[in-house]
Amino acid sequence: MSLKVYNTLTRKKEPFKPIEDHKVRMYVCGPTVYNYIHIGNARPAVVFDTVRRYFEYRGYIVNYVSNFTDVDDRLINASKERHISVPEIADQFIKAYKEDTSALNVRTATVHPRATETMPEIIRFISKLVDAGYAYESGGDVYFRTRKFQEYGKLSHQSIDDLKSGARIEIDESKEDPLDFALWKAAKPGEIKWESPWGDGRPGWHIECSAMVEKYLGDTIDIHAGGTDLTFPHHENEIAQSEALHHQTMANYWLHNGHIQINHEKMSKSIGNVILVHDLIKKFDPQVVRFFILSVQYRHPINFSDTLLNDAVQAFGRLKTANYNLNHRLKQADLSIEANEKIAENYRKPFIEAMDDDFNTANAIAVLFDIVRDANIALQSETTSEHDLAAYLQVLSELSGVLGLKLEEASDSILDSEVEALINKREEARKNRNFAVADSIRDQLKEAGIILEDTPQGVRWKRGQE
């Protein structure tokens, strides 16, 4: 089975064919860095990091570019409210973004370009569009002539007349057409600004990505990705700008992840249900959050709640416990063991089939639990060879690593929710008279500095020294 991806542009799954053999040029729209990222921002970061990891697992070299929008109205407003400069706001929240996504085991992009560092390229790009007649200056602003790009609407599958009739557009006498969008904005008094042929100002949102794609990846790339909310107008406008200038396809495949809802409601500041990753990972293991995000195929909406996160704690705990138990048994053998490749291959094949089907991480995770189920049975048998156990451990580590899931962590990072999950699993094992599993969980908790006390009223625990 060959790798197939769902292309928003064509609305169907297509075989993936890179521009260059075994190389992928991939651009993912990053955050506007005026605040901490929320769980909705975290989903594309985790999803497309996993897509990148899978391409690399299959032998591709991935040039992965993800931007930071470090100047726009929201940064300017935050700057005024906090009485510090726009660059200071941006620096603070780029640092916070890197800390939060690193906790989620999201790898650093090949390049993380910033809009403010790409200004010469942005201005040149706009100038070429003006020279080609696709853009015009009006009162220090520069607008793109939307109707001049005849394929406008092809990504969102809307005609330009439908867009006009369905849009809530404020009347702006400086525009030739209400649907024209800004490439450059004239600076208002006191705002951050750059010199340009049209006067001091700053770029519009859409143009920065077109300029960055051109600079770092070329005129045509393999994959452009982001959240489904970016399909229109952001990605639609990117296509118009880039293809008007270059007269060739901007991206061969457009990938969009679905929304995150909070308790079946849309996440919104007005509702007050926005969940910041910065706060969430203080309450839940970041790896559980990553596991939860990947438990649903990326294009589908995902519902978020504390109850569902607690379920994920239990489920992810099963993976970690199996990994620990296999490591524990093999360490007792005190030798370097060659894994039984036949066993490992039994799981690689369905895992690859799942991921080749438009990166279906939900089905890929199901394969991890197949490994855990079979490994637990093998662990309970005294006749299982170390070669077989080594195969379960190897393939569990290998495939969880492709998903960016870390099953081992520092002993001092275990969270209260994980402790409770492991204690419940230990109690279940004791009821089933599976004392080997119960003892191994107790040992695992002991290594993490958790002291258990069995009392007539149940198990009590506390943090302490081994």
C-alpha positions as CSV (number, residue, x, y, z in Angstrom):
1,M,0.0,0.0,0.0
2,S,1.4,3.4,-0.9
3,L,1.0,6.5,1.2
4,K,-2.2,8.4,0.5
5,V,-3.1,11.8,1.9
6,Y,-6.3,13.7,1.8
7,N,-5.9,16.9,-0.3
8,T,-8.2,19.7,0.7
9,L,-7.7,21.2,-2.8
10,T,-9.2,18.1,-4.6
11,R,-11.3,16.8,-1.6
12,K,-10.0,13.3,-2.0
13,K,-7.2,11.0,-0.9
14,E,-4.4,10.9,-3.4
15,P,-1.2,8.9,-3.6
16,F,1.7,11.0,-2.3
17,K,4.3,11.8,-5.0
18,P,7.1,14.1,-3.9
19,I,8.6,16.7,-6.2
20,E,12.0,15.2,-5.5
21,D,12.5,11.5,-4.7
22,H,12.7,10.8,-1.0
23,K,12.5,14.5,-0.1
24,V,9.5,16.5,1.3
25,R,9.2,20.3,1.3
26,M,6.6,21.0,4.0
27,Y,5.3,24.4,5.3
28,V,3.1,24.5,8.4
29,C,1.4,27.8,9.5
30,G,2.6,28.6,13.0
31,P,1.1,30.8,15.8
32,T,0.7,34.5,16.2
33,V,2.8,35.1,19.2
34,Y,0.9,37.5,21.4
35,N,-0.1,35.1,24.1
36,Y,0.4,31.5,25.3
37,I,-0.8,28.9,22.8
38,H,-4.1,27.1,23.5
39,I,-5.0,23.5,22.9
40,G,-6.3,24.4,19.4
41,N,-2.8,25.7,18.5
42,A,-1.2,22.6,19.9
43,R,-3.1,20.2,17.6
44,P,-1.5,21.2,14.3
45,A,1.9,21.4,16.1
46,V,1.5,17.8,17.3
47,V,-0.2,16.5,14.2
48,F,2.2,17.8,11.6
49,D,5.2,17.0,13.8
50,T,3.9,13.4,13.7
51,V,3.5,13.6,9.9
52,R,7.1,14.8,9.7
53,R,8.3,11.9,11.9
54,Y,6.5,9.4,9.8
55,F,8.0,10.6,6.6
56,E,11.4,10.4,8.2
57,Y,10.6,6.9,9.4
58,R,9.8,5.9,5.8
59,G,13.1,7.3,4.6
60,Y,12.3,10.8,3.5
61,I,14.4,13.9,4.2
62,V,12.0,16.5,5.4
63,N,12.6,20.3,5.1
64,Y,10.0,21.4,7.6
65,V,9.3,25.2,7.9
66,S,6.9,26.7,10.4
67,N,6.6,30.4,10.9
68,F,6.0,32.8,13.8
69,T,3.7,35.8,13.1
70,D,5.5,38.3,15.3
71,V,3.8,41.5,14.1
72,D,0.0,42.1,13.6
73,D,-2.9,43.9,15.3
74,R,-3.0,41.6,18.3
75,L,0.7,42.1,19.1
76,I,0.3,45.8,18.7
77,N,-2.7,45.8,21.1
78,A,-0.8,43.6,23.6
79,S,2.1,46.0,23.3
80,K,-0.1,49.0,24.2
81,E,-1.8,47.2,27.1
82,R,1.4,46.1,28.7
83,H,3.5,49.1,27.8
84,I,6.3,47.1,26.2
85,S,7.5,46.8,22.6
86,V,6.1,44.4,20.0
87,P,9.4,42.6,19.7
88,E,9.5,42.1,23.5
89,I,5.9,40.6,23.4
90,A,7.0,38.4,20.5
91,D,10.2,37.2,22.1
92,Q,8.4,36.3,25.4
93,F,5.7,34.2,23.7
94,I,8.1,32.6,21.1
95,K,10.1,31.4,24.1
96,A,6.8,30.2,25.8
97,Y,5.7,28.4,22.6
98,K,9.0,26.6,22.3
99,E,8.8,25.5,26.0
100,D,5.2,24.3,25.7
101,T,5.7,22.4,22.4
102,S,8.9,20.9,23.6
103,A,7.0,19.5,26.6
104,L,4.6,17.9,24.0
105,N,7.7,16.4,22.3
106,V,7.3,18.6,19.2
107,R,10.6,18.8,17.4
108,T,12.0,22.2,16.3
109,A,11.4,23.0,12.7
110,T,14.2,23.0,10.1
111,V,13.5,26.8,10.1
112,H,11.2,28.9,12.3
113,P,11.1,32.2,10.3
114,R,9.7,35.3,11.8
115,A,7.7,37.9,9.8
116,T,10.0,40.7,11.1
117,E,13.1,38.9,9.9
118,T,11.6,38.4,6.4
119,M,10.7,42.0,5.7
120,P,13.0,42.5,2.6
121,E,11.5,39.4,0.9
122,I,7.9,40.4,1.8
123,I,8.4,43.9,0.3
124,R,10.0,42.5,-2.8
125,F,7.1,40.0,-3.2
126,I,4.5,42.8,-2.9
127,S,6.5,45.0,-5.4
128,K,6.4,42.2,-8.0
129,L,2.7,41.8,-7.6
130,V,2.2,45.6,-8.1
131,D,4.4,45.5,-11.2
132,A,2.4,42.6,-12.6
133,G,-0.9,44.4,-12.0
134,Y,-2.2,42.0,-9.4
135,A,-1.8,44.6,-6.6
136,Y,-2.3,48.4,-6.2
137,E,-1.4,51.1,-3.7
138,S,-4.1,53.2,-2.1
139,G,-3.4,55.8,0.6
140,G,-0.2,54.0,1.7
141,D,-2.0,50.6,1.8
142,V,-1.4,47.9,-0.8
143,Y,-4.3,45.6,-1.8
144,F,-4.4,42.4,-3.9
145,R,-6.9,42.4,-6.9
146,T,-8.8,39.3,-5.9
147,R,-10.9,39.1,-9.1
148,K,-7.8,39.3,-11.3
149,F,-6.8,35.8,-10.0
150,Q,-9.3,33.8,-11.9
151,E,-9.0,30.6,-9.7
152,Y,-9.7,32.4,-6.5
153,G,-11.9,30.2,-4.3
154,K,-10.5,26.9,-5.5
155,L,-9.2,25.7,-2.1
156,S,-12.4,26.5,-0.2
157,H,-14.5,25.4,-3.2
158,Q,-16.4,28.6,-3.4
159,S,-17.0,30.9,-6.4
160,I,-16.0,34.6,-6.0
161,D,-19.6,35.7,-6.3
162,D,-20.7,33.3,-3.5
163,L,-17.9,34.7,-1.4
164,K,-19.0,38.2,-2.0
165,S,-22.7,37.5,-1.2
166,G,-21.9,35.5,1.9
167,A,-19.2,37.8,3.3
168,R,-19.7,40.4,5.9
169,I,-17.5,43.1,4.4
170,E,-17.1,46.6,5.8
171,I,-17.2,49.3,3.1
172,D,-13.7,50.6,2.5
173,E,-13.5,53.4,-0.1
174,S,-9.8,52.8,-0.5
175,K,-10.4,49.4,-2.1
176,E,-11.3,48.9,-5.8
177,D,-13.4,45.9,-4.8
178,P,-14.7,44.9,-1.3
179,L,-13.1,41.4,-1.7
180,D,-9.6,42.8,-2.2
181,F,-7.3,42.0,0.7
182,A,-4.4,43.9,2.3
183,L,-0.7,43.1,1.4
184,W,0.7,46.1,3.2
185,K,-0.8,48.4,5.8
186,A,0.1,52.0,6.3
187,A,1.4,52.7,9.8
188,K,-0.8,54.5,12.3
189,P,0.8,57.0,14.7
190,G,3.0,55.2,17.3
191,E,2.8,51.8,15.6
192,I,5.8,49.6,14.8
193,K,6.7,50.2,11.1
194,W,9.1,49.5,8.2
195,E,10.1,51.6,5.2
196,S,8.6,50.6,1.9
197,P,8.0,52.0,-1.6
198,W,4.4,52.8,-0.5
199,G,5.4,54.6,2.8
200,D,6.1,53.3,6.3
201,G,3.9,50.4,7.4
202,R,3.8,46.6,8.0
203,P,2.7,43.6,6.1
204,G,-0.7,42.0,6.0
205,W,-1.0,38.5,7.5
206,H,-1.3,36.4,4.3
207,I,1.7,37.8,2.5
208,E,4.3,36.7,5.1
209,C,3.6,33.0,4.5
210,S,3.9,33.3,0.7
211,A,7.2,35.1,1.0
212,M,8.5,32.6,3.5
213,V,7.5,29.6,1.4
214,E,9.3,31.2,-1.6
215,K,12.4,32.0,0.4
216,Y,12.9,28.7,2.3
217,L,11.2,26.0,0.1
218,G,10.7,27.4,-3.5
219,D,7.9,28.4,-5.8
220,T,6.2,24.9,-5.6
221,I,6.2,22.8,-2.4
222,D,5.0,19.3,-1.6
223,I,2.8,20.0,1.5
224,H,1.2,23.1,3.0
225,A,-0.6,22.4,6.2
226,G,-2.4,24.1,9.1
227,G,-5.7,24.1,11.0
228,T,-9.0,23.9,9.1
229,D,-9.9,27.4,10.1
230,L,-7.0,28.7,7.9
231,T,-8.5,27.2,4.7
232,F,-10.3,30.5,4.1
233,P,-9.3,33.2,3.8
234,H,-5.6,32.7,4.8
235,H,-4.6,29.7,2.6
236,E,-6.9,30.8,-0.2
237,N,-5.1,34.2,-0.2
238,E,-1.7,32.6,-0.1
239,I,-2.6,30.6,-3.2
240,A,-3.8,33.7,-5.0
241,Q,-0.6,35.7,-4.2
242,S,1.9,33.0,-4.9
243,E,0.3,31.5,-8.0
244,A,-0.4,35.0,-9.5
245,L,3.3,35.8,-9.1
246,H,4.9,32.4,-10.0
247,H,2.3,31.1,-12.5
248,Q,2.6,27.6,-11.0
249,T,1.1,25.5,-8.3
250,M,2.0,26.7,-4.8
251,A,1.6,23.4,-3.0
252,N,0.7,19.9,-4.4
253,Y,-1.1,18.8,-1.2
254,W,-3.0,20.9,1.3
255,L,-3.5,19.2,4.7
256,H,-5.8,20.6,7.4
257,N,-6.5,19.3,10.9
258,G,-10.0,19.5,12.4
259,H,-11.2,21.7,15.2
260,I,-10.9,21.0,18.9
261,Q,-14.1,21.5,20.9
262,I,-14.3,21.9,24.7
263,N,-17.1,19.9,26.3
264,H,-18.8,19.8,22.8
265,E,-18.7,23.6,22.5
266,K,-16.5,25.7,20.2
267,M,-13.5,27.1,22.0
268,S,-14.0,30.8,22.3
269,K,-12.8,33.7,24.4
270,S,-16.4,35.0,24.7
271,I,-17.5,31.7,26.2
272,G,-14.4,31.7,28.4
273,N,-13.5,28.1,27.6
274,V,-10.0,28.6,26.1
275,I,-7.5,26.1,27.6
276,L,-3.9,27.2,27.5
277,V,-1.3,24.5,27.0
278,H,0.9,26.4,29.5
279,D,-1.7,25.6,32.2
280,L,-2.8,22.2,30.9
281,I,0.6,20.6,31.2
282,K,0.8,21.6,34.8
283,K,-2.2,19.4,35.5
284,F,-1.6,16.5,33.0
285,D,1.5,14.8,31.7
286,P,2.4,16.5,28.4
287,Q,2.8,13.1,26.8
288,V,-0.8,12.2,27.8
289,V,-1.9,15.4,26.0
290,R,0.0,14.4,22.9
291,F,-1.4,10.9,23.1
292,F,-4.9,12.3,23.4
293,I,-4.5,14.6,20.4
294,L,-3.3,11.7,18.3
295,S,-6.0,9.3,19.5
296,V,-8.3,10.9,16.8
297,Q,-7.5,10.9,13.1
298,Y,-6.2,14.4,12.4
299,R,-9.0,15.6,10.0
300,H,-11.8,14.8,12.4
301,P,-13.0,17.2,15.1
302,I,-11.8,16.2,18.6
303,N,-13.7,16.9,21.9
304,F,-11.7,17.8,24.9
305,S,-12.7,17.5,28.6
306,D,-11.0,16.6,31.9
307,T,-12.9,13.3,31.8
308,L,-11.5,12.3,28.4
309,L,-8.0,13.4,29.5
310,N,-8.3,11.2,32.6
311,D,-9.3,8.3,30.4
312,A,-6.2,9.1,28.3
313,V,-4.1,9.0,31.5
314,Q,-5.3,5.4,32.1
315,A,-4.8,4.3,28.5
316,F,-1.3,5.9,28.2
317,G,-0.4,4.3,31.5
318,R,-1.0,0.9,30.0
319,L,1.6,1.6,27.4
320,K,4.1,2.9,29.9
321,T,3.5,0.0,32.3
322,A,4.0,-2.6,29.5
323,N,7.2,-0.8,28.5
324,Y,8.4,-0.8,32.1
325,N,7.6,-4.4,32.7
326,L,9.4,-5.5,29.5
327,N,12.4,-3.5,30.4
328,H,12.4,-4.9,34.0
329,R,12.3,-8.5,32.8
330,L,15.0,-8.0,30.2
331,K,17.3,-6.2,32.6
332,Q,17.1,-9.3,34.9
333,A,18.6,-11.3,32.0
334,D,21.7,-9.2,32.2
335,L,22.7,-9.7,28.5
336,S,22.3,-8.2,25.1
337,I,19.4,-9.9,23.5
338,E,18.7,-10.1,19.8
339,A,15.0,-9.4,19.1
340,N,12.8,-11.9,17.2
341,E,12.2,-9.9,14.0
342,K,9.3,-12.0,12.9
343,I,7.3,-10.8,16.0
344,A,8.3,-7.2,15.5
345,E,7.3,-7.3,11.8
346,N,3.8,-8.5,12.7
347,Y,3.1,-5.1,14.2
348,R,5.1,-2.9,11.8
349,K,3.0,-3.9,8.9
350,P,-0.5,-2.9,10.3
351,F,1.1,0.3,11.8
352,I,2.4,1.3,8.4
353,E,-0.9,0.5,6.8
354,A,-2.7,2.8,9.3
355,M,-0.2,5.7,8.8
356,D,-0.2,5.2,5.0
357,D,-3.9,5.8,5.1
358,D,-3.8,9.6,5.5
359,F,-1.8,9.4,8.7
360,N,-4.5,7.6,10.7
361,T,-2.9,7.8,14.2
362,A,-6.0,6.5,15.9
363,N,-5.5,3.1,14.1
364,A,-1.7,3.3,14.6
365,I,-2.3,3.7,18.4
366,A,-4.6,0.6,18.3
367,V,-1.5,-1.3,17.0
368,L,0.4,-0.2,20.1
369,F,-2.3,-1.7,22.3
370,D,-2.1,-4.9,20.3
371,I,1.6,-5.0,21.2
372,V,0.8,-4.4,24.8
373,R,-1.9,-7.1,24.9
374,D,0.4,-9.7,23.4
375,A,3.4,-8.6,25.5
376,N,1.4,-8.9,28.7
377,I,0.4,-12.5,27.8
378,A,4.0,-13.2,27.0
379,L,5.2,-11.8,30.3
380,Q,2.9,-14.1,32.2
381,S,4.3,-17.2,30.5
382,E,7.5,-18.7,32.0
383,T,8.3,-20.3,28.6
384,T,8.5,-17.0,26.7
385,S,12.1,-16.4,25.4
386,E,14.0,-13.2,26.0
387,H,14.3,-12.9,22.2
388,D,10.5,-12.6,22.0
389,L,10.3,-10.2,24.9
390,A,13.0,-8.1,23.3
391,A,10.9,-8.0,20.1
392,Y,7.9,-6.6,21.9
393,L,10.0,-4.0,23.7
394,Q,11.8,-3.0,20.5
395,V,8.7,-2.6,18.3
396,L,6.7,-0.9,21.1
397,S,9.5,1.7,21.5
398,E,10.0,2.0,17.8
399,L,6.4,2.7,16.8
400,S,5.6,4.8,19.8
401,G,8.6,6.9,18.9
402,V,7.3,7.4,15.3
403,L,4.2,9.0,17.0
404,G,6.5,11.1,19.3
405,L,5.3,9.3,22.4
406,K,7.9,8.9,25.1
407,L,7.1,5.9,27.3
408,E,10.0,6.5,29.7
409,E,10.4,9.6,31.7
410,A,12.4,11.0,34.6
411,S,11.3,9.5,37.9
412,D,10.6,12.9,39.4
413,S,8.1,13.9,36.7
414,I,5.4,11.4,37.5
415,L,2.1,13.2,38.1
416,D,-0.6,12.5,40.7
417,S,-3.0,11.3,38.1
418,E,-0.5,8.8,36.8
419,V,0.2,7.5,40.4
420,E,-3.5,6.9,40.9
421,A,-3.8,5.1,37.6
422,L,-0.9,2.8,38.4
423,I,-2.3,2.1,41.9
424,N,-5.7,1.2,40.4
425,K,-3.9,-1.1,37.9
426,R,-1.9,-2.7,40.8
427,E,-5.1,-3.3,42.7
428,E,-6.7,-4.9,39.7
429,A,-3.7,-7.2,39.3
430,R,-3.8,-8.2,42.9
431,K,-7.5,-9.1,42.7
432,N,-6.7,-11.3,39.7
433,R,-3.8,-12.8,41.7
434,N,-1.4,-11.5,39.2
435,F,1.2,-10.7,41.8
436,A,4.1,-10.4,39.4
437,V,2.4,-7.4,37.6
438,A,1.4,-6.0,41.0
439,D,4.9,-6.2,42.3
440,S,6.4,-4.7,39.2
441,I,4.0,-1.7,39.5
442,R,5.0,-1.2,43.1
443,D,8.7,-1.3,42.0
444,Q,8.0,1.2,39.3
445,L,6.3,3.6,41.8
446,K,9.2,3.1,44.2
447,E,11.7,4.1,41.6
448,A,9.7,7.3,41.0
449,G,9.9,8.0,44.8
450,I,6.3,7.0,45.5
451,I,5.8,5.1,48.8
452,L,2.7,2.8,49.1
453,E,1.1,1.8,52.3
454,D,-1.5,-0.9,52.2
455,T,-4.2,-0.3,54.9
456,P,-7.5,-1.9,55.7
457,Q,-9.1,1.3,54.3
458,G,-7.2,0.9,51.0
459,V,-3.9,2.0,49.5
460,R,-2.3,5.3,50.7
461,W,0.6,6.8,49.0
462,K,3.1,9.7,49.5
463,R,6.1,11.1,47.9
464,G,9.4,10.3,49.6
465,Q,12.9,8.9,49.1
466,E,13.6,5.4,47.9
